[in-house]
Amino acid sequence: MPKTAAVHWLRQFGSPRTGAQVLAACAGLASVTCFGVLLHLDLTSVSFLYLLVVIAAALYGGFWQASIVSALAALCLTFFFIPPAFSFSMQDPRDWVALGAFQVTAVVISRLSAKELRSKREAEVHRVAMERLYELSRNSLLMDMREPPGPQLVVLIERIFNVEAVALFDLNLGRQDRAGDWREEEEDIAKASFLEEAEENAEGGPTWRRTLTVGSRPVGSLVLRGDLTATVVDALASLAAIAIERHQSCEKEERAETASKTEQLRAAVMDALAHDLKTPLTAVQTASSGLLELGRLTSAQRDLASLINEQAIELNRLCTRLLLTAKLEASRFGLHAEDVNIAELIAEVLTRQNDPSVRERCRIRNEDEALTVSADKALLSMIVAQYLDNAQKYSTAGSRIDVEVVRSHSEMVLSVHNVGSTIRIEDRERVFDRFYRTSDLKDSVPGTGIGLSVVKKAAQAHSGHVWVISDEASGTTFFLSIPIAARRTLR
């Protein structure tokens, strides 16, 4: 017999309830014995009465109680009713057969009765456990997911399941919460259990440890001390893991909502600033152009007026880009699709370049000069201009800038290549995020980090894609692919 089973049996046998049951059965045996002796009942009748007492002991007690009572009943039957009376000797072999049959019947009935009683008790325990699990799951759904789930969950488990102690470690929050009677040296028991990946099923005591997982990803650990079953502990671990996952999902939703509101506010501020700057910039540009047209300026004055005019045009272009960014972010930009010849578009963009050297450095390769796409011309021009600006700013001085246009199935792919500064692998996705600039270039080259984010939004407005490849050997190439035919319109 296993040690734990023996201890359990000794506790059960030594309990007051078991003693009372055995004494009651002994009283029943004594009554049957007196009744049989006084009425001179035959062996068959007395055996049947003894058997009823054994069955009653099995029904209301258990196997061990019935076994003890059946042994006492066999002794009483042998001593009082099997000849020679008042002795434990039996001369007739038939008496041995009858006694053996009685004992076997008593044991079998007690075993069956004990099994049925045990099943009934297990069913009752299971029912109570299911009710408690249902109550816990219902209360866990009512928990405030804006607050850490640990403090709320340990209190619920302790109260509903009446455990001695419970501890929960939440890996996401890096915190441990406890409830109940824990010793001082067990202050970090749940965290230690997670680090050790301990799994105990209480064979050596009433402490249960479970690692909490969502799918195959660990999210924490649960330690319980109390009279529980493995099934209940596993269910509690699952509920705790679900609660932790719900809290993480709630946090992600809140962060996403906050980020969305921040983006909306940022877009509104940029929209307002761009509109407010447009009016004075137009006045500055008009005045500088007027001074240049009037003439009668010294060489130094003409240079200053030209500089003012050029920078006013550049500021006006930046404001236009800010307005486009705000409108694209707010999803209220109308996509005005028209047939756009790519070769002509690139030529127009190059013509509008302020720096004449960009036009001189560009080499254009177009497999199909008649290639036409259905797109918003203003947005497409802005994308090409931004790619050329980046190539000019981040390339080696005087190096060539290659612009290539190819047709790939139902898409047009445009690429702008330059040799110079490279983009690290970890930054190649993020350079298209708004206001993001690589750490090794943001201090050496001026910029706002807005242009490529607008490019990405404009490409998405055409159901297109943008990406970049970069290495020291071959340089940096930015790509744009959009469908040749328009697919959707922003509203």
One Martini backbone bead per residue (centre of mass of N, CA, C, O) as a GRO file, in nm:
protein
  491
    1MET     BB    1   0.095   0.036   0.024
    2PRO     BB    2   0.088   0.342   0.003
    3LYS     BB    3   0.160   0.591   0.211
    4THR     BB    4  -0.081   0.786   0.160
    5ALA     BB    5  -0.302   0.566   0.183
    6ALA     BB    6  -0.240   0.482   0.474
    7VAL     BB    7  -0.286   0.753   0.604
    8HIS     BB    8  -0.578   0.782   0.511
    9TRP     BB    9  -0.686   0.526   0.654
   10LEU     BB   10  -0.606   0.601   0.945
   11ARG     BB   11  -0.775   0.856   0.959
   12GLN     BB   12  -1.046   0.725   0.893
   13PHE     BB   13  -1.044   0.503   1.121
   14GLY     BB   14  -0.990   0.731   1.359
   15SER     BB   15  -1.257   0.845   1.332
   16PRO     BB   16  -1.552   0.909   1.489
   17ARG     BB   17  -1.743   0.811   1.266
   18THR     BB   18  -1.628   0.525   1.230
   19GLY     BB   19  -1.664   0.431   1.521
   20ALA     BB   20  -1.973   0.467   1.526
   21GLN     BB   21  -2.035   0.268   1.297
   22VAL     BB   22  -1.911   0.013   1.429
   23LEU     BB   23  -2.079   0.019   1.691
   24ALA     BB   24  -2.355  -0.001   1.553
   25ALA     BB   25  -2.298  -0.276   1.418
   26CYS     BB   26  -2.239  -0.430   1.681
   27ALA     BB   27  -2.518  -0.387   1.796
   28GLY     BB   28  -2.659  -0.542   1.572
   29LEU     BB   29  -2.520  -0.814   1.622
   30ALA     BB   30  -2.612  -0.847   1.914
   31SER     BB   31  -2.914  -0.850   1.853
   32VAL     BB   32  -2.915  -1.094   1.663
   33THR     BB   33  -2.791  -1.294   1.861
   34CYS     BB   34  -3.006  -1.279   2.083
   35PHE     BB   35  -3.245  -1.343   1.904
   36GLY     BB   36  -3.140  -1.624   1.806
   37VAL     BB   37  -3.099  -1.764   2.082
   38LEU     BB   38  -3.387  -1.727   2.201
   39LEU     BB   39  -3.533  -1.852   1.920
   40HIS     BB   40  -3.373  -2.076   1.778
   41LEU     BB   41  -3.229  -2.021   1.517
   42ASP     BB   42  -3.120  -2.093   1.227
   43LEU     BB   43  -2.853  -2.057   1.019
   44THR     BB   44  -2.997  -1.916   0.781
   45SER     BB   45  -3.141  -1.685   0.931
   46VAL     BB   46  -2.895  -1.563   1.074
   47SER     BB   47  -2.727  -1.507   0.822
   48PHE     BB   48  -2.923  -1.306   0.697
   49LEU     BB   49  -2.913  -1.098   0.929
   50TYR     BB   50  -2.609  -1.049   0.920
   51LEU     BB   51  -2.610  -0.951   0.626
   52LEU     BB   52  -2.777  -0.695   0.680
   53VAL     BB   53  -2.566  -0.560   0.862
   54VAL     BB   54  -2.337  -0.551   0.653
   55ILE     BB   55  -2.487  -0.383   0.444
   56ALA     BB   56  -2.535  -0.138   0.627
   57ALA     BB   57  -2.231  -0.083   0.673
   58ALA     BB   58  -2.169  -0.033   0.372
   59LEU     BB   59  -2.371   0.197   0.312
   60TYR     BB   60  -2.286   0.392   0.578
   61GLY     BB   61  -1.982   0.346   0.537
   62GLY     BB   62  -1.775   0.086   0.423
   63PHE     BB   63  -1.543  -0.139   0.359
   64TRP     BB   64  -1.401  -0.151   0.638
   65GLN     BB   65  -1.653  -0.174   0.808
   66ALA     BB   66  -1.769  -0.430   0.667
   67SER     BB   67  -1.526  -0.616   0.724
   68ILE     BB   68  -1.539  -0.609   1.032
   69VAL     BB   69  -1.835  -0.702   1.058
   70SER     BB   70  -1.804  -0.971   0.902
   71ALA     BB   71  -1.600  -1.096   1.097
   72LEU     BB   72  -1.780  -1.081   1.351
   73ALA     BB   73  -2.015  -1.245   1.228
   74ALA     BB   74  -1.854  -1.507   1.186
   75LEU     BB   75  -1.786  -1.554   1.482
   76CYS     BB   76  -2.078  -1.561   1.590
   77LEU     BB   77  -2.174  -1.794   1.412
   78THR     BB   78  -1.971  -2.003   1.513
   79PHE     BB   79  -2.026  -1.983   1.829
   80PHE     BB   80  -2.362  -1.992   1.834
   81PHE     BB   81  -2.466  -2.177   1.552
   82ILE     BB   82  -2.231  -2.380   1.520
   83PRO     BB   83  -2.158  -2.683   1.553
   84PRO     BB   84  -2.052  -2.654   1.841
   85ALA     BB   85  -2.163  -2.466   2.070
   86PHE     BB   86  -1.957  -2.240   2.215
   87SER     BB   87  -1.751  -2.261   1.962
   88PHE     BB   88  -1.474  -2.265   1.706
   89SER     BB   89  -1.574  -2.539   1.608
   90MET     BB   90  -1.589  -2.748   1.299
   91GLN     BB   91  -1.715  -3.063   1.170
   92ASP     BB   92  -1.875  -2.972   0.929
   93PRO     BB   93  -1.806  -2.893   0.601
   94ARG     BB   94  -2.067  -2.731   0.545
   95ASP     BB   95  -2.001  -2.503   0.742
   96TRP     BB   96  -1.760  -2.392   0.586
   97VAL     BB   97  -1.909  -2.324   0.329
   98ALA     BB   98  -2.116  -2.131   0.456
   99LEU     BB   99  -1.910  -1.934   0.577
  100GLY     BB  100  -1.765  -1.864   0.314
  101ALA     BB  101  -2.012  -1.755   0.163
  102PHE     BB  102  -2.076  -1.533   0.363
  103GLN     BB  103  -1.806  -1.379   0.346
  104VAL     BB  104  -1.803  -1.325   0.042
  105THR     BB  105  -2.072  -1.178   0.028
  106ALA     BB  106  -2.001  -0.953   0.223
  107VAL     BB  107  -1.755  -0.841   0.067
  108VAL     BB  108  -1.888  -0.787  -0.209
  109ILE     BB  109  -2.108  -0.598  -0.108
  110SER     BB  110  -1.918  -0.395   0.025
  111ARG     BB  111  -1.765  -0.324  -0.228
  112LEU     BB  112  -2.002  -0.223  -0.398
  113SER     BB  113  -2.100  -0.016  -0.195
  114ALA     BB  114  -1.838   0.145  -0.176
  115LYS     BB  115  -1.822   0.217  -0.474
  116GLU     BB  116  -2.090   0.370  -0.487
  117LEU     BB  117  -2.023   0.572  -0.265
  118ARG     BB  118  -1.770   0.687  -0.402
  119SER     BB  119  -1.911   0.783  -0.658
  120LYS     BB  120  -2.103   0.973  -0.515
  121ARG     BB  121  -1.888   1.151  -0.388
  122GLU     BB  122  -1.742   1.230  -0.650
  123ALA     BB  123  -1.989   1.362  -0.779
  124GLU     BB  124  -2.022   1.576  -0.560
  125VAL     BB  125  -1.745   1.701  -0.587
  126HIS     BB  126  -1.776   1.771  -0.887
  127ARG     BB  127  -2.021   1.954  -0.859
  128VAL     BB  128  -1.893   2.160  -0.669
  129ALA     BB  129  -1.657   2.232  -0.855
  130MET     BB  130  -1.830   2.337  -1.091
  131GLU     BB  131  -1.971   2.561  -0.936
  132ARG     BB  132  -1.710   2.712  -0.861
  133LEU     BB  133  -1.604   2.752  -1.148
  134TYR     BB  134  -1.845   2.914  -1.244
  135GLU     BB  135  -1.818   3.143  -1.039
  136LEU     BB  136  -1.532   3.225  -1.122
  137SER     BB  137  -1.583   3.284  -1.423
  138ARG     BB  138  -1.797   3.501  -1.372
  139ASN     BB  139  -1.617   3.690  -1.196
  140SER     BB  140  -1.384   3.724  -1.406
  141LEU     BB  141  -1.567   3.881  -1.614
  142LEU     BB  142  -1.607   4.127  -1.387
  143MET     BB  143  -1.341   4.226  -1.408
  144ASP     BB  144  -1.101   4.478  -1.407
  145MET     BB  145  -0.894   4.511  -1.691
  146ARG     BB  146  -0.742   4.785  -1.603
  147GLU     BB  147  -0.646   4.598  -1.391
  148PRO     BB  148  -0.477   4.386  -1.229
  149PRO     BB  149  -0.558   4.041  -1.197
  150GLY     BB  150  -0.422   3.919  -0.945
  151PRO     BB  151  -0.567   4.045  -0.690
  152GLN     BB  152  -0.852   3.944  -0.780
  153LEU     BB  153  -0.802   3.633  -0.821
  154VAL     BB  154  -0.693   3.537  -0.539
  155VAL     BB  155  -0.948   3.615  -0.383
  156LEU     BB  156  -1.148   3.437  -0.536
  157ILE     BB  157  -1.015   3.160  -0.488
  158GLU     BB  158  -1.015   3.168  -0.179
  159ARG     BB  159  -1.323   3.207  -0.140
  160ILE     BB  160  -1.451   2.979  -0.323
  161PHE     BB  161  -1.230   2.728  -0.241
  162ASN     BB  162  -1.103   2.742   0.044
  163VAL     BB  163  -0.805   2.800   0.060
  164GLU     BB  164  -0.513   2.856   0.221
  165ALA     BB  165  -0.342   2.930  -0.053
  166VAL     BB  166  -0.244   3.193  -0.299
  167ALA     BB  167  -0.043   3.229  -0.608
  168LEU     BB  168   0.047   3.490  -0.857
  169PHE     BB  169   0.222   3.508  -1.174
  170ASP     BB  170   0.295   3.790  -1.388
  171LEU     BB  171   0.486   3.831  -1.663
  172ASN     BB  172   0.394   4.097  -1.796
  173LEU     BB  173   0.410   4.264  -1.507
  174GLY     BB  174   0.611   4.139  -1.291
  175ARG     BB  175   0.403   4.006  -1.072
  176GLN     BB  176   0.302   3.921  -0.732
  177ASP     BB  177   0.020   3.744  -0.585
  178ARG     BB  178  -0.137   3.709  -0.255
  179ALA     BB  179  -0.319   3.459  -0.052
  180GLY     BB  180  -0.311   3.387   0.272
  181ASP     BB  181  -0.099   3.130   0.423
  182TRP     BB  182   0.226   3.245   0.427
  183ARG     BB  183   0.543   3.219   0.447
  184GLU     BB  184   0.824   3.407   0.450
  185GLU     BB  185   0.991   3.207   0.248
  186GLU     BB  186   0.723   3.236   0.034
  187GLU     BB  187   0.717   3.514  -0.121
  188ASP     BB  188   0.838   3.380  -0.422
  189ILE     BB  189   0.687   3.114  -0.519
  190ALA     BB  190   0.567   3.174  -0.803
  191LYS     BB  191   0.823   3.274  -0.944
  192ALA     BB  192   0.993   3.023  -0.886
  193SER     BB  193   0.805   2.826  -1.030
  194PHE     BB  194   0.844   2.950  -1.311
  195LEU     BB  195   1.156   2.923  -1.332
  196GLU     BB  196   1.141   2.599  -1.264
  197GLU     BB  197   0.892   2.454  -1.384
  198ALA     BB  198   0.684   2.361  -1.172
  199GLU     BB  199   0.510   2.030  -1.117
  200GLU     BB  200   0.254   1.958  -0.883
  201ASN     BB  201   0.029   1.681  -0.738
  202ALA     BB  202   0.038   1.633  -0.417
  203GLU     BB  203   0.183   1.368  -0.308
  204GLY     BB  204   0.356   1.536  -0.070
  205GLY     BB  205   0.108   1.745  -0.065
  206PRO     BB  206  -0.104   2.054  -0.078
  207THR     BB  207   0.082   2.151  -0.320
  208TRP     BB  208   0.027   2.349  -0.614
  209ARG     BB  209   0.170   2.359  -0.953
  210ARG     BB  210   0.146   2.604  -1.229
  211THR     BB  211   0.187   2.671  -1.563
  212LEU     BB  212   0.100   2.941  -1.757
  213THR     BB  213  -0.078   2.911  -2.073
  214VAL     BB  214  -0.089   3.038  -2.420
  215GLY     BB  215  -0.070   2.782  -2.572
  216SER     BB  216   0.293   2.797  -2.581
  217ARG     BB  217   0.278   3.054  -2.395
  218PRO     BB  218   0.409   3.190  -2.123
  219VAL     BB  219   0.238   3.394  -1.840
  220GLY     BB  220   0.283   3.210  -1.572
  221SER     BB  221   0.182   3.130  -1.225
  222LEU     BB  222   0.041   2.869  -0.997
  223VAL     BB  223  -0.024   2.856  -0.638
  224LEU     BB  224  -0.152   2.593  -0.422
  225ARG     BB  225  -0.327   2.545  -0.093
  226GLY     BB  226  -0.518   2.244  -0.075
  227ASP     BB  227  -0.826   2.069  -0.118
  228LEU     BB  228  -0.757   1.925  -0.425
  229THR     BB  229  -0.771   1.861  -0.763
  230ALA     BB  230  -0.626   1.826  -1.065
  231THR     BB  231  -0.865   1.928  -1.231
  232VAL     BB  232  -0.910   2.194  -1.078
  233VAL     BB  233  -0.628   2.311  -1.111
  234ASP     BB  234  -0.629   2.319  -1.420
  235ALA     BB  235  -0.876   2.507  -1.441
  236LEU     BB  236  -0.751   2.744  -1.282
  237ALA     BB  237  -0.514   2.786  -1.474
  238SER     BB  238  -0.684   2.856  -1.723
  239LEU     BB  239  -0.833   3.102  -1.603
  240ALA     BB  240  -0.580   3.265  -1.536
  241ALA     BB  241  -0.469   3.281  -1.826
  242ILE     BB  242  -0.715   3.426  -1.945
  243ALA     BB  243  -0.702   3.678  -1.765
  244ILE     BB  244  -0.421   3.770  -1.859
  245GLU     BB  245  -0.493   3.789  -2.161
  246ARG     BB  246  -0.720   3.998  -2.132
  247HIS     BB  247  -0.543   4.220  -2.016
  248GLN     BB  248  -0.353   4.243  -2.258
  249SER     BB  249  -0.573   4.312  -2.465
  250CYS     BB  250  -0.671   4.568  -2.322
  251GLU     BB  251  -0.404   4.718  -2.340
  252LYS     BB  252  -0.384   4.716  -2.650
  253GLU     BB  253  -0.648   4.869  -2.702
  254GLU     BB  254  -0.570   5.125  -2.547
  255ARG     BB  255  -0.317   5.190  -2.711
  256ALA     BB  256  -0.459   5.205  -2.985
  257GLU     BB  257  -0.658   5.429  -2.908
  258THR     BB  258  -0.447   5.637  -2.825
  259ALA     BB  259  -0.296   5.640  -3.095
  260SER     BB  260  -0.537   5.727  -3.266
  261LYS     BB  261  -0.588   5.997  -3.123
  262THR     BB  262  -0.306   6.110  -3.167
  263GLU     BB  263  -0.315   6.102  -3.476
  264GLN     BB  264  -0.558   6.287  -3.509
  265LEU     BB  265  -0.434   6.529  -3.365
  266ARG     BB  266  -0.184   6.554  -3.543
  267ALA     BB  267  -0.333   6.595  -3.810
  268ALA     BB  268  -0.486   6.851  -3.722
  269VAL     BB  269  -0.236   7.023  -3.661
  270MET     BB  270  -0.105   7.003  -3.940
  271ASP     BB  271  -0.339   7.122  -4.097
  272ALA     BB  272  -0.346   7.397  -3.951
  273LEU     BB  273  -0.051   7.481  -4.002
  274ALA     BB  274  -0.053   7.467  -4.310
  275HIS     BB  275  -0.275   7.676  -4.352
  276ASP     BB  276  -0.137   7.913  -4.193
  277LEU     BB  277   0.130   7.912  -4.378
  278LYS     BB  278   0.031   7.964  -4.667
  279THR     BB  279  -0.026   8.271  -4.668
  280PRO     BB  280   0.259   8.393  -4.596
  281LEU     BB  281   0.412   8.236  -4.819
  282THR     BB  282   0.269   8.362  -5.058
  283ALA     BB  283   0.356   8.651  -4.994
  284VAL     BB  284   0.662   8.604  -5.004
  285GLN     BB  285   0.673   8.492  -5.292
  286THR     BB  286   0.549   8.737  -5.432
  287ALA     BB  287   0.754   8.949  -5.336
  288SER     BB  288   1.013   8.816  -5.448
  289SER     BB  289   0.918   8.804  -5.741
  290GLY     BB  290   0.870   9.110  -5.770
  291LEU     BB  291   1.162   9.201  -5.722
  292LEU     BB  292   1.282   9.046  -5.963
  293GLU     BB  293   1.101   9.190  -6.182
  294LEU     BB  294   1.181   9.494  -6.132
  295GLY     BB  295   1.463   9.526  -6.047
  296ARG     BB  296   1.717   9.737  -5.951
  297LEU     BB  297   1.932   9.528  -5.841
  298THR     BB  298   2.166   9.413  -5.686
  299SER     BB  299   2.347   9.138  -5.663
  300ALA     BB  300   2.292   9.086  -5.362
  301GLN     BB  301   1.986   9.135  -5.369
  302ARG     BB  302   1.920   8.914  -5.577
  303ASP     BB  303   2.024   8.680  -5.410
  304LEU     BB  304   1.831   8.718  -5.171
  305ALA     BB  305   1.564   8.703  -5.332
  306SER     BB  306   1.617   8.418  -5.444
  307LEU     BB  307   1.637   8.275  -5.173
  308ILE     BB  308   1.357   8.347  -5.071
  309ASN     BB  309   1.202   8.215  -5.306
  310GLU     BB  310   1.308   7.923  -5.277
  311GLN     BB  311   1.221   7.881  -4.974
  312ALA     BB  312   0.921   7.936  -5.018
  313ILE     BB  313   0.876   7.700  -5.209
  314GLU     BB  314   0.968   7.480  -5.009
  315LEU     BB  315   0.762   7.544  -4.785
  316ASN     BB  316   0.514   7.501  -4.962
  317ARG     BB  317   0.573   7.203  -5.017
  318LEU     BB  318   0.564   7.110  -4.720
  319CYS     BB  319   0.271   7.198  -4.667
  320THR     BB  320   0.145   7.016  -4.879
  321ARG     BB  321   0.244   6.755  -4.741
  322LEU     BB  322   0.095   6.796  -4.476
  323LEU     BB  323  -0.188   6.795  -4.596
  324LEU     BB  324  -0.173   6.514  -4.715
  325THR     BB  325  -0.121   6.368  -4.451
  326ALA     BB  326  -0.380   6.452  -4.303
  327LYS     BB  327  -0.580   6.339  -4.515
  328LEU     BB  328  -0.481   6.045  -4.518
  329GLU     BB  329  -0.521   5.992  -4.211
  330ALA     BB  330  -0.840   6.080  -4.228
  331SER     BB  331  -0.975   5.954  -4.483
  332ARG     BB  332  -1.042   6.241  -4.689
  333PHE     BB  333  -0.916   6.159  -4.963
  334GLY     BB  334  -0.954   6.207  -5.294
  335LEU     BB  335  -0.930   5.978  -5.558
  336HIS     BB  336  -0.811   6.101  -5.870
  337ALA     BB  337  -0.848   5.925  -6.136
  338GLU     BB  338  -0.606   5.887  -6.406
  339ASP     BB  339  -0.431   5.902  -6.691
  340VAL     BB  340  -0.078   5.818  -6.657
  341ASN     BB  341   0.224   5.907  -6.779
  342ILE     BB  342   0.527   5.817  -6.663
  343ALA     BB  343   0.732   5.968  -6.834
  344GLU     BB  344   0.603   6.250  -6.803
  345LEU     BB  345   0.603   6.263  -6.495
  346ILE     BB  346   0.910   6.253  -6.453
  347ALA     BB  347   0.974   6.504  -6.618
  348GLU     BB  348   0.812   6.705  -6.444
  349VAL     BB  349   0.959   6.657  -6.177
  350LEU     BB  350   1.242   6.738  -6.278
  351THR     BB  351   1.166   7.030  -6.359
  352ARG     BB  352   1.081   7.110  -6.048
  353GLN     BB  353   1.359   7.106  -5.958
  354ASN     BB  354   1.575   7.314  -5.783
  355ASP     BB  355   1.810   7.119  -5.846
  356PRO     BB  356   1.993   7.081  -6.133
  357SER     BB  357   2.173   6.829  -6.057
  358VAL     BB  358   1.952   6.615  -6.057
  359ARG     BB  359   1.900   6.610  -6.363
  360GLU     BB  360   2.197   6.534  -6.438
  361ARG     BB  361   2.211   6.256  -6.257
  362CYS     BB  362   1.985   6.132  -6.409
  363ARG     BB  363   1.873   5.793  -6.498
  364ILE     BB  364   1.649   5.670  -6.739
  365ARG     BB  365   1.446   5.360  -6.733
  366ASN     BB  366   1.213   5.264  -6.999
  367GLU     BB  367   1.044   5.010  -7.152
  368ASP     BB  368   0.764   5.199  -7.161
  369GLU     BB  369   0.670   5.506  -7.278
  370ALA     BB  370   0.340   5.427  -7.282
  371LEU     BB  371   0.298   5.396  -6.992
  372THR     BB  372  -0.019   5.358  -6.817
  373VAL     BB  373  -0.196   5.485  -6.532
  374SER     BB  374  -0.441   5.462  -6.276
  375ALA     BB  375  -0.419   5.780  -6.111
  376ASP     BB  376  -0.300   6.011  -5.888
  377LYS     BB  377  -0.100   6.258  -5.991
  378ALA     BB  378  -0.019   6.408  -5.732
  379LEU     BB  379   0.072   6.161  -5.569
  380LEU     BB  380   0.274   6.045  -5.773
  381SER     BB  381   0.458   6.294  -5.781
  382MET     BB  382   0.529   6.294  -5.482
  383ILE     BB  383   0.674   6.023  -5.476
  384VAL     BB  384   0.898   6.084  -5.682
  385ALA     BB  385   1.007   6.338  -5.540
  386GLN     BB  386   1.087   6.197  -5.274
  387TYR     BB  387   1.286   5.994  -5.391
  388LEU     BB  388   1.475   6.210  -5.515
  389ASP     BB  389   1.541   6.361  -5.257
  390ASN     BB  390   1.671   6.124  -5.109
  391ALA     BB  391   1.888   6.059  -5.318
  392GLN     BB  392   2.027   6.342  -5.296
  393LYS     BB  393   2.086   6.347  -4.981
  394TYR     BB  394   2.215   6.024  -4.953
  395SER     BB  395   2.429   6.071  -5.161
  396THR     BB  396   2.694   6.090  -5.340
  397ALA     BB  397   2.857   6.330  -5.467
  398GLY     BB  398   2.784   6.310  -5.818
  399SER     BB  399   2.620   6.074  -5.832
  400ARG     BB  400   2.411   5.846  -5.958
  401ILE     BB  401   2.061   5.841  -6.062
  402ASP     BB  402   1.827   5.574  -6.077
  403VAL     BB  403   1.549   5.536  -6.301
  404GLU     BB  404   1.290   5.277  -6.297
  405VAL     BB  405   1.057   5.120  -6.535
  406VAL     BB  406   0.818   4.853  -6.489
  407ARG     BB  407   0.634   4.573  -6.606
  408SER     BB  408   0.420   4.364  -6.380
  409HIS     BB  409   0.179   4.262  -6.522
  410SER     BB  410  -0.058   4.461  -6.333
  411GLU     BB  411   0.209   4.632  -6.269
  412MET     BB  412   0.392   4.912  -6.147
  413VAL     BB  413   0.753   4.957  -6.129
  414LEU     BB  414   0.936   5.183  -5.921
  415SER     BB  415   1.282   5.300  -5.916
  416VAL     BB  416   1.535   5.440  -5.681
  417HIS     BB  417   1.888   5.487  -5.721
  418ASN     BB  418   2.170   5.492  -5.487
  419VAL     BB  419   2.492   5.610  -5.372
  420GLY     BB  420   2.568   5.563  -5.012
  421SER     BB  421   2.377   5.567  -4.779
  422THR     BB  422   2.259   5.328  -4.552
  423ILE     BB  423   2.017   5.078  -4.448
  424ARG     BB  424   1.920   4.910  -4.204
  425ILE     BB  425   1.734   4.637  -4.148
  426GLU     BB  426   1.571   4.749  -3.889
  427ASP     BB  427   1.485   5.027  -4.074
  428ARG     BB  428   1.320   4.949  -4.345
  429GLU     BB  429   1.030   4.979  -4.218
  430ARG     BB  430   1.049   5.250  -4.035
  431VAL     BB  431   1.099   5.478  -4.256
  432PHE     BB  432   0.767   5.480  -4.307
  433ASP     BB  433   0.743   5.624  -4.052
  434ARG     BB  434   0.646   5.875  -3.873
  435PHE     BB  435   0.931   6.062  -3.773
  436TYR     BB  436   1.135   5.857  -3.873
  437ARG     BB  437   1.492   5.821  -3.801
  438THR     BB  438   1.795   5.737  -3.836
  439SER     BB  439   2.050   5.754  -3.606
  440ASP     BB  440   2.303   5.785  -3.826
  441LEU     BB  441   2.142   6.048  -3.996
  442LYS     BB  442   1.976   6.275  -3.836
  443ASP     BB  443   2.240   6.466  -3.778
  444SER     BB  444   2.361   6.497  -4.088
  445VAL     BB  445   2.061   6.513  -4.210
  446PRO     BB  446   1.810   6.691  -4.303
  447GLY     BB  447   1.472   6.649  -4.151
  448THR     BB  448   1.130   6.513  -4.064
  449GLY     BB  449   0.995   6.216  -4.136
  450ILE     BB  450   0.741   6.247  -4.354
  451GLY     BB  451   0.768   6.165  -4.654
  452LEU     BB  452   0.754   5.841  -4.642
  453SER     BB  453   0.476   5.828  -4.506
  454VAL     BB  454   0.325   5.954  -4.746
  455VAL     BB  455   0.406   5.745  -4.953
  456LYS     BB  456   0.265   5.507  -4.818
  457LYS     BB  457  -0.023   5.625  -4.819
  458ALA     BB  458  -0.038   5.669  -5.126
  459ALA     BB  459   0.000   5.373  -5.204
  460GLN     BB  460  -0.246   5.263  -5.043
  461ALA     BB  461  -0.455   5.432  -5.205
  462HIS     BB  462  -0.358   5.234  -5.467
  463SER     BB  463  -0.292   4.941  -5.368
  464GLY     BB  464   0.006   4.960  -5.277
  465HIS     BB  465   0.376   4.950  -5.254
  466VAL     BB  466   0.660   4.980  -5.025
  467TRP     BB  467   1.028   4.964  -5.052
  468VAL     BB  468   1.365   4.857  -4.932
  469ILE     BB  469   1.708   4.840  -5.041
  470SER     BB  470   2.034   4.784  -4.862
  471ASP     BB  471   2.388   4.826  -4.944
  472GLU     BB  472   2.722   4.885  -4.986
  473ALA     BB  473   2.762   4.760  -5.271
  474SER     BB  474   2.471   4.871  -5.425
  475GLY     BB  475   2.298   5.033  -5.234
  476THR     BB  476   1.993   5.228  -5.275
  477THR     BB  477   1.639   5.112  -5.307
  478PHE     BB  478   1.335   5.242  -5.411
  479PHE     BB  479   0.993   5.127  -5.408
  480LEU     BB  480   0.706   5.105  -5.646
  481SER     BB  481   0.373   4.956  -5.638
  482ILE     BB  482   0.106   4.962  -5.885
  483PRO     BB  483  -0.171   4.949  -6.032
  484ILE     BB  484  -0.274   5.015  -6.349
  485ALA     BB  485  -0.549   4.981  -6.229
  486ALA     BB  486  -0.794   5.094  -6.054
  487ARG     BB  487  -0.938   4.984  -5.728
  488ARG     BB  488  -0.972   5.246  -5.541
  489THR     BB  489  -1.144   5.484  -5.318
  490LEU     BB  490  -1.124   5.739  -5.118
  491ARG     BB  491  -1.335   5.882  -4.829
   0.00000   0.00000   0.00000
